[in-house]
């Protein structure tokens, strides 16, 4: 008798072992690579347009590579913006779950549905193959790792949390937080859904002052993971 796929997905991380399962979660790029990935989550919001137009325009105007992680519900409400972001050659696009759910609270089947739906939407509606995935809230368990692996996706977390959705943090505080931690191979998480009121200003100062002073350049997540340091 064939066992249900949910059971097999639950069992997969235990068969692989915790060390191997954890190795699937990517939090940074090669430490010898003189580059940093600036990433922006696009989660659904209850109020406001849900899109930081000024931030995106700045990135495009200055040709700053960036990676956007889109939730399915966000995409459903921002078709024009999805098309626009996919059309920028120096942008990378990944997925961020369907409804921004707390994945560890759900079964394997429910996690698979939550993770796969926006991937399918990008394939079928936008003819875009996306293999980068970031879990909502950065939350996951062994079941999540098994599901992501079974779907053939790359599990992208971050090494630096900017804290930009926190309304109590100023531009200076966010910038200081990132500056203190940023180094070769860093993956920094920001938001492009309007939750980060200071994000555009932080990015301007980060890319014009901080990164050049540290001899670092912004790249997409895909570029960072494929980076081969000069001999």
Backbone torsions as a table, in degrees:
resi	resn	phi	psi	omega
1	UNK	NA	131.9	-177.6
2	UNK	-75.7	136.8	178.9
3	UNK	-82.6	147.4	179.6
4	UNK	-61.6	147.1	-179.5
5	UNK	-61.9	-31.1	179.3
6	UNK	-60.1	-40.7	179.9
7	UNK	-67.4	-40.0	-179.7
8	UNK	-65.2	-39.5	178.3
9	UNK	-67.1	-36.6	177.2
10	UNK	-65.8	-38.0	-175.8
11	UNK	-77.7	-26.2	-173.5
12	UNK	-52.4	-51.2	-178.6
13	UNK	-61.4	-31.8	-179.4
14	UNK	-72.7	-34.2	176.6
15	UNK	-69.0	-38.3	-180.0
16	UNK	-72.6	-32.4	-175.8
17	UNK	96.8	146.4	-175.1
18	UNK	-61.6	-34.7	-178.0
19	UNK	-65.0	-44.1	-179.1
20	UNK	-69.5	-41.6	-179.9
21	UNK	-61.0	-44.2	-179.3
22	UNK	-64.4	-31.1	-178.3
23	UNK	-64.5	-17.4	179.8
24	UNK	-73.1	-19.1	-176.3
25	UNK	-87.8	118.6	-175.9
26	UNK	-98.1	120.6	-179.5
27	UNK	-111.3	-13.1	179.3
28	UNK	-162.1	169.7	177.8
29	UNK	-97.6	-169.4	-179.8
30	UNK	-59.5	128.7	-176.9
31	UNK	-66.5	-15.1	178.3
32	UNK	-92.5	-0.5	-178.7
33	UNK	-87.4	122.3	-177.1
34	UNK	-79.3	53.6	-175.4
35	UNK	-145.9	162.4	-178.5
36	UNK	-136.9	138.7	176.2
37	UNK	-97.1	118.6	174.9
38	UNK	-92.8	117.2	-176.6
39	UNK	-118.7	149.9	-174.1
40	UNK	-135.1	119.4	178.3
41	UNK	-83.5	139.3	177.3
42	UNK	-118.8	82.8	-179.2
43	UNK	-93.2	154.9	175.7
44	UNK	-65.7	145.4	178.5
45	UNK	-124.6	154.0	-179.5
46	UNK	-84.5	-31.4	-178.8
47	UNK	-128.5	152.3	177.1
48	UNK	87.2	173.9	-176.4
49	UNK	-69.5	-22.3	179.6
50	UNK	76.4	18.3	-177.2
51	UNK	-151.0	126.2	-179.1
52	UNK	-91.1	85.2	-175.9
53	UNK	-60.2	-43.0	-178.2
54	UNK	-62.5	-40.3	178.6
55	UNK	-63.1	-50.7	-177.9
56	UNK	-62.6	-40.8	178.6
57	UNK	-62.3	-38.0	178.6
58	UNK	-65.5	-44.7	179.3
59	UNK	-59.7	-42.9	-179.2
60	UNK	-69.0	-46.1	-178.3
61	UNK	-57.5	-38.8	-176.8
62	UNK	-101.1	9.2	175.2
63	UNK	51.5	51.9	-179.4
64	UNK	-95.4	115.6	178.4
65	UNK	-60.3	139.3	-178.5
66	UNK	-152.2	158.6	178.5
67	UNK	-123.4	130.0	-178.3
68	UNK	-112.5	131.8	176.7
69	UNK	-108.6	110.3	-172.3
70	UNK	-102.6	134.6	172.7
71	UNK	-84.7	155.9	-179.4
72	UNK	-61.9	-42.2	179.7
73	UNK	-66.4	-34.5	177.0
74	UNK	-65.6	-44.2	179.9
75	UNK	-60.7	-39.4	-178.0
76	UNK	-61.2	-27.4	-178.3
77	UNK	-100.4	-4.0	-174.7
78	UNK	-135.9	51.1	-177.4
79	UNK	-56.8	-45.9	-178.2
80	UNK	-62.4	-42.2	-179.6
81	UNK	-68.2	-36.7	177.3
82	UNK	-60.8	-48.4	178.6
83	UNK	-57.8	-41.8	-178.0
84	UNK	-64.9	-47.5	-178.1
85	UNK	-65.2	-38.1	178.9
86	UNK	-66.6	-23.1	-178.3
87	UNK	-85.5	-5.2	-179.9
88	UNK	-91.1	117.5	-172.9
89	UNK	-63.6	-25.1	-178.7
90	UNK	-100.9	16.6	172.8
91	UNK	-107.6	147.5	174.4
92	UNK	-115.3	145.1	-178.7
93	UNK	-126.9	128.2	174.4
94	UNK	-124.4	-175.7	-178.7
95	UNK	-115.1	162.2	-170.7
96	UNK	-140.3	35.9	-177.8
97	UNK	81.5	168.0	-178.7
98	UNK	-83.0	-56.9	-173.0
99	UNK	-116.7	15.9	-179.4
100	UNK	59.7	50.5	-177.3
101	UNK	-85.3	159.9	172.6
102	UNK	-82.2	94.0	-170.4
103	UNK	-56.5	-43.0	-177.7
104	UNK	-60.8	-15.5	179.1
105	UNK	-85.0	-0.7	-173.9
106	UNK	-116.7	159.2	178.6
107	UNK	-72.6	171.4	178.6
108	UNK	-60.5	-44.2	179.5
109	UNK	-62.8	-42.3	179.9
110	UNK	-67.1	-39.3	177.8
111	UNK	-65.0	-42.1	179.1
112	UNK	-59.6	-43.0	179.0
113	UNK	-64.1	-45.7	-179.4
114	UNK	-61.8	-40.0	-176.5
115	UNK	-79.5	-39.7	-171.5
116	UNK	-81.7	-26.2	-173.7
117	UNK	-60.2	-47.9	178.2
118	UNK	-67.6	-28.3	175.8
119	UNK	-63.8	-44.8	178.3
120	UNK	-65.0	-39.8	178.6
121	UNK	-59.9	-45.2	179.1
122	UNK	-63.4	-37.6	179.8
123	UNK	-67.9	-51.1	-170.3
124	UNK	-81.1	-36.0	-175.8
125	UNK	-95.3	-29.7	-175.2
126	UNK	-118.4	1.7	-179.8
127	UNK	52.6	40.7	-178.9
128	UNK	-121.7	124.8	177.4
129	UNK	-90.4	114.7	-179.5
130	UNK	-113.8	125.9	-179.8
131	UNK	-113.3	-3.1	-179.5
132	UNK	-92.4	131.2	179.3
133	UNK	-133.2	136.6	173.4
134	UNK	-126.2	127.6	-178.2
135	UNK	-72.4	143.0	175.3
136	UNK	-55.4	137.9	-179.6
137	UNK	63.0	3.6	-175.7
138	UNK	71.4	16.1	-175.2
139	UNK	-93.9	138.7	176.8
140	UNK	-162.4	166.3	172.3
141	UNK	-137.1	-173.0	-178.4
142	UNK	-62.0	-33.3	177.8
143	UNK	-63.2	-42.7	178.6
144	UNK	-58.1	-46.9	-179.4
145	UNK	-59.9	-42.1	178.9
146	UNK	-65.0	-41.6	179.4
147	UNK	-64.7	-46.4	-179.5
148	UNK	-60.2	-43.4	178.0
149	UNK	-62.7	-44.2	-179.0
150	UNK	-63.3	-30.4	179.5
151	UNK	-83.1	-5.8	178.5
152	UNK	76.0	26.9	-178.4
153	UNK	-101.0	161.7	174.9
154	UNK	-101.3	127.9	-172.4
155	UNK	-89.6	105.9	-173.6
156	UNK	-108.7	116.6	171.5
157	UNK	-104.2	-140.1	178.9
158	UNK	-153.6	160.8	174.9
159	UNK	-104.8	-17.6	179.3
160	UNK	-133.1	122.6	174.8
161	UNK	-98.2	113.6	-174.6
162	UNK	-67.7	-31.6	-176.4
163	UNK	78.4	16.5	-173.5
164	UNK	-63.4	-22.1	177.3
165	UNK	-73.6	-12.2	-177.2
166	UNK	-74.2	110.7	-176.7
167	UNK	-66.1	-15.7	-179.1
168	UNK	-83.2	-9.9	-179.0
169	UNK	-92.6	132.8	177.8
170	UNK	-85.7	170.5	175.1
171	UNK	-56.1	-44.9	-178.6
172	UNK	-62.0	-41.2	-178.6
173	UNK	-67.7	-43.2	178.5
174	UNK	-65.1	-44.0	-179.6
175	UNK	-62.3	-42.9	179.6
176	UNK	-63.4	-39.1	-180.0
177	UNK	-62.4	-45.3	-179.1
178	UNK	-72.1	-42.9	-178.1
179	UNK	-58.4	-40.6	-177.7
180	UNK	-64.0	-32.2	-172.3
181	UNK	-102.7	-22.0	-170.9
182	UNK	-68.0	139.2	-179.1
183	UNK	-158.0	173.0	179.1
184	UNK	-53.4	129.1	178.5
185	UNK	90.7	-1.7	-178.0
186	UNK	-63.8	145.0	168.8
187	UNK	-117.0	118.6	-175.6
188	UNK	-108.6	133.7	179.6
189	UNK	-103.3	128.3	173.3
190	UNK	-127.1	-173.8	176.3
191	UNK	-130.2	142.2	178.5
192	UNK	-119.3	20.1	-178.8
193	UNK	-101.6	14.3	178.8
194	UNK	89.3	-4.6	179.7
195	UNK	-73.1	-27.4	179.2
196	UNK	-94.8	98.4	-176.0
197	UNK	-68.4	-24.5	-176.9
198	UNK	-103.3	1.7	-168.8
199	UNK	-60.4	-43.3	-178.4
200	UNK	-60.9	-44.2	-179.3
201	UNK	-68.0	-36.9	178.3
202	UNK	-63.6	-44.4	-179.8
203	UNK	-63.2	-39.7	179.1
204	UNK	-60.4	-47.7	-177.3
205	UNK	-72.9	-33.8	178.5
206	UNK	-64.5	-42.9	-175.2
207	UNK	-84.5	-22.2	-179.9
208	UNK	-95.7	-26.2	-176.3
209	UNK	-117.0	-62.3	-169.3
210	UNK	-64.0	-55.0	-176.0
211	UNK	-63.9	-45.3	177.1
212	UNK	-59.4	-38.6	179.3
213	UNK	-64.3	-28.8	179.1
214	UNK	-95.4	7.7	-178.5
215	UNK	57.4	40.4	178.1
216	UNK	-117.3	150.1	177.4
217	UNK	-125.9	148.0	177.1
218	UNK	-77.4	139.4	176.6
219	UNK	-140.9	169.4	174.5
220	UNK	-77.1	166.1	177.7
221	UNK	-60.6	-43.6	179.9
222	UNK	-60.5	-43.0	178.4
223	UNK	-64.5	-40.3	-179.4
224	UNK	-63.3	-43.9	-177.9
225	UNK	-69.6	-24.3	179.1
226	UNK	-97.1	5.2	-175.0
227	UNK	-64.9	131.6	174.5
228	UNK	-118.6	104.3	-178.2
229	UNK	-55.7	144.9	178.8
230	UNK	-64.0	139.2	-179.3
231	UNK	-67.8	NA	NA
